[in-house]
């Protein structure tokens, strides 16, 4: 009896015995699959990368390469499956989907975006930067929901009034208004901060709250120049 070819026993003997095309360049830009990304997309990327490397129209050669691109956990799972279950690409997708369909991290929704609120003491610039970062991680949310979430979660009433006058229809228009408003807000804040430094100190301000009895100051007699 011929010795068993190497490879996971879940693969058919034909897959484990198939020869790799010559020349063949294994994919170098495919991250190992760990169950946290959508399986259909990862398998499609893996198949395309192998085809570009030389395995055109040869799914058995591509399947044989698959164990090298699985994380340790996924590789152990594959090795423990019953023998002779995968004969072609359809079998491969079916077996993998049965195990990993519920494991990948799904993208969030508008509810996740609505949790990104402007915290007390944080500037509009800080909030807009954090909101934009959160929004890039949720690319499938409609612009209307994004705008509603931003308006609902900011603490700037003047900005809300400004957005009410401009009525942005897209996220780009929203961020243009926010950027212009935040720039003006920062400029005004810096101006009044500088103006405040030119006045009297609080201790010398007669209109401020009293901090105790004032000490009498001795008047120095004017001396001739």
C-alpha positions as CSV (number, residue, x, y, z in Angstrom):
1,X,0.0,0.0,0.0
2,X,1.3,3.4,-0.9
3,X,2.2,5.7,2.0
4,X,-0.2,8.4,3.0
5,X,0.7,11.8,1.4
6,X,1.4,14.6,3.9
7,X,-1.3,17.0,4.9
8,X,-4.5,17.2,7.0
9,X,-6.5,14.0,6.7
10,X,-9.6,16.0,6.1
11,X,-8.3,16.7,2.6
12,X,-8.9,14.0,0.0
13,X,-5.9,11.9,-1.1
14,X,-6.0,13.6,-4.5
15,X,-5.6,17.1,-2.8
16,X,-2.7,15.9,-0.6
17,X,-1.0,14.3,-3.6
18,X,-1.4,17.1,-6.1
19,X,1.8,18.8,-7.3
20,X,2.3,22.5,-7.1
21,X,2.6,24.4,-10.4
22,X,6.0,25.3,-11.6
23,X,6.8,28.1,-11.2
24,X,4.6,29.0,-8.1
25,X,5.0,31.9,-5.8
26,X,3.1,31.5,-2.5
27,X,1.2,34.5,-1.3
28,X,3.2,36.9,0.8
29,X,0.6,39.6,1.6
30,X,-2.1,37.3,3.1
31,X,-2.4,37.4,6.9
32,X,-3.1,34.0,8.6
33,X,-6.7,33.3,9.1
34,X,-7.7,33.3,12.8
35,X,-11.5,33.4,12.5
36,X,-11.8,37.2,13.3
37,X,-12.4,38.3,9.7
38,X,-15.2,37.4,7.3
39,X,-14.4,34.0,5.9
40,X,-15.8,34.6,2.4
41,X,-13.6,37.6,1.8
42,X,-10.5,36.0,3.2
43,X,-10.9,32.8,1.1
44,X,-11.5,35.0,-2.0
45,X,-8.3,36.9,-1.3
46,X,-6.3,33.8,-0.7
47,X,-7.6,32.1,-3.8
48,X,-6.8,35.1,-6.0
49,X,-3.3,35.5,-4.5
50,X,-2.5,31.8,-5.2
51,X,-3.8,32.2,-8.8
52,X,-1.6,35.3,-9.3
53,X,1.3,33.2,-8.0
54,X,0.8,30.6,-10.7
55,X,-2.0,28.2,-9.5
56,X,-4.5,29.3,-12.2
57,X,-7.5,27.0,-12.5
58,X,-6.0,24.5,-10.0
59,X,-8.1,24.6,-6.8
60,X,-6.6,21.4,-5.4
61,X,-3.1,23.0,-5.4
62,X,-4.6,26.1,-3.7
63,X,-6.3,24.0,-1.0
64,X,-3.1,22.1,-0.3
65,X,-1.4,25.4,0.5
66,X,-4.2,26.5,2.9
67,X,-2.8,25.0,6.2
68,X,0.2,27.2,5.9
69,X,-2.0,30.3,6.1
70,X,-4.0,29.3,9.2
71,X,-3.4,30.5,12.7
72,X,-2.4,27.9,15.3
73,X,-5.9,27.6,16.6
74,X,-7.5,27.2,13.1
75,X,-4.7,24.8,12.1
76,X,-5.4,22.5,15.1
77,X,-9.1,22.6,14.4
78,X,-8.4,21.5,10.8
79,X,-6.1,18.7,11.8
80,X,-8.7,17.2,14.1
81,X,-11.5,17.0,11.5
82,X,-12.7,13.6,10.2
83,X,-10.8,12.3,7.2
84,X,-11.8,12.7,3.6
85,X,-14.4,15.6,3.9
86,X,-12.9,18.1,1.5
87,X,-12.5,17.2,-2.2
88,X,-12.9,20.5,-3.9
89,X,-13.4,24.2,-3.3
90,X,-17.2,23.9,-2.5
91,X,-16.4,21.3,0.2
92,X,-13.8,23.6,1.6
93,X,-16.1,26.6,1.9
94,X,-18.9,24.4,3.4
95,X,-16.6,22.9,6.1
96,X,-15.0,26.3,7.0
97,X,-18.3,28.2,7.1
98,X,-19.8,25.6,9.4
99,X,-17.1,26.4,12.0
100,X,-16.2,30.0,11.5
101,X,-19.5,31.6,10.5
102,X,-20.2,33.0,13.9
103,X,-16.6,33.8,15.0
104,X,-15.6,36.8,13.0
105,X,-15.9,40.3,14.3
106,X,-18.8,42.0,12.5
107,X,-18.8,45.7,11.7
108,X,-20.7,47.9,14.0
109,X,-23.8,49.9,13.3
110,X,-25.3,53.4,14.0
111,X,-26.0,52.3,17.6
112,X,-22.3,51.9,18.1
113,X,-21.6,55.3,16.6
114,X,-24.2,57.0,18.9
115,X,-22.1,55.9,21.9
116,X,-19.3,58.3,20.8
117,X,-20.4,61.3,22.8
118,X,-18.6,64.6,23.5
119,X,-17.4,64.3,27.0
120,X,-17.4,67.2,29.5
121,X,-14.3,69.3,29.3
122,X,-13.4,68.1,25.8
123,X,-13.1,70.6,23.0
124,X,-15.0,70.3,19.8
125,X,-11.8,69.5,17.9
126,X,-11.1,66.5,20.2
127,X,-14.7,65.2,19.9
128,X,-14.7,65.6,16.1
129,X,-11.4,63.8,15.8
130,X,-12.6,60.9,18.0
131,X,-15.9,60.8,16.1
132,X,-14.2,60.6,12.7
133,X,-12.0,57.8,13.8
134,X,-15.0,55.8,15.1
135,X,-16.9,56.5,11.9
136,X,-14.0,55.1,9.7
137,X,-14.4,51.8,11.5
138,X,-18.1,51.8,10.6
139,X,-18.2,52.4,6.8
140,X,-21.6,51.0,6.1
141,X,-23.6,53.6,8.1
142,X,-25.7,55.9,5.9
143,X,-24.7,59.6,6.0
144,X,-28.1,60.6,7.5
145,X,-27.5,58.4,10.5
146,X,-23.9,59.7,10.9
147,X,-25.0,63.3,10.9
148,X,-27.8,62.6,13.3
149,X,-25.4,60.8,15.7
150,X,-23.0,63.7,15.6
151,X,-25.6,66.4,16.2
152,X,-27.2,64.3,19.0
153,X,-23.9,63.8,20.9
154,X,-22.2,67.1,20.7
155,X,-22.5,69.6,23.6
156,X,-22.0,72.7,21.4
157,X,-25.4,74.3,21.1
158,X,-24.1,77.0,18.8
159,X,-22.7,74.4,16.4
160,X,-26.1,72.6,16.4
161,X,-27.7,75.9,15.4
162,X,-25.1,76.4,12.7
163,X,-25.7,72.9,11.3
164,X,-29.5,73.7,11.4
165,X,-28.9,76.7,9.2
166,X,-26.5,74.8,6.8
167,X,-28.4,71.5,6.6
168,X,-25.4,69.2,5.6
169,X,-26.5,66.3,3.4
170,X,-23.3,64.3,3.5
171,X,-20.7,63.5,6.0
172,X,-18.1,65.5,4.1
173,X,-20.4,68.6,4.3
174,X,-20.9,68.0,8.0
175,X,-17.1,67.8,8.7
176,X,-16.5,71.0,6.6
177,X,-19.0,72.9,8.8
178,X,-17.5,71.4,12.0
179,X,-13.9,72.2,10.9
180,X,-14.7,75.8,10.1
181,X,-16.6,76.2,13.4
182,X,-13.9,74.6,15.4
183,X,-11.3,76.8,13.9
184,X,-13.2,79.9,14.7
185,X,-13.9,78.7,18.2
186,X,-10.2,78.0,18.8
187,X,-9.3,81.5,17.4
188,X,-11.8,83.3,19.6
189,X,-10.6,81.3,22.6
190,X,-7.0,82.1,22.0
191,X,-7.8,85.8,21.5
192,X,-9.7,86.2,24.8
193,X,-7.1,84.2,26.6
194,X,-4.4,86.7,25.5
195,X,-6.7,89.6,26.3
196,X,-7.3,88.2,29.8
197,X,-3.6,88.2,30.5
198,X,-3.3,91.9,30.0
199,X,-5.6,92.8,32.9
200,X,-5.2,92.9,36.6
201,X,-4.7,89.8,38.6
202,X,-7.7,88.5,40.5
203,X,-6.1,89.4,43.8
204,X,-6.0,93.1,42.7
205,X,-9.5,93.2,41.1
206,X,-11.8,95.3,43.3
207,X,-14.9,93.8,41.6
208,X,-13.9,90.2,42.5
209,X,-14.8,88.4,45.7
210,X,-13.1,89.5,48.9
211,X,-10.3,87.2,50.1
212,X,-9.8,88.9,53.5
213,X,-9.0,92.3,54.8
214,X,-6.8,94.4,52.6
215,X,-3.5,95.5,54.0
216,X,-3.0,99.1,54.0
217,X,-0.2,100.3,51.8
218,X,2.2,102.9,52.9
219,X,2.6,105.8,50.5
220,X,6.1,106.6,49.6
221,X,6.9,110.3,49.6
222,X,7.9,111.5,46.2
223,X,11.5,112.3,46.0
224,X,13.0,114.9,43.7
225,X,14.5,113.6,40.5
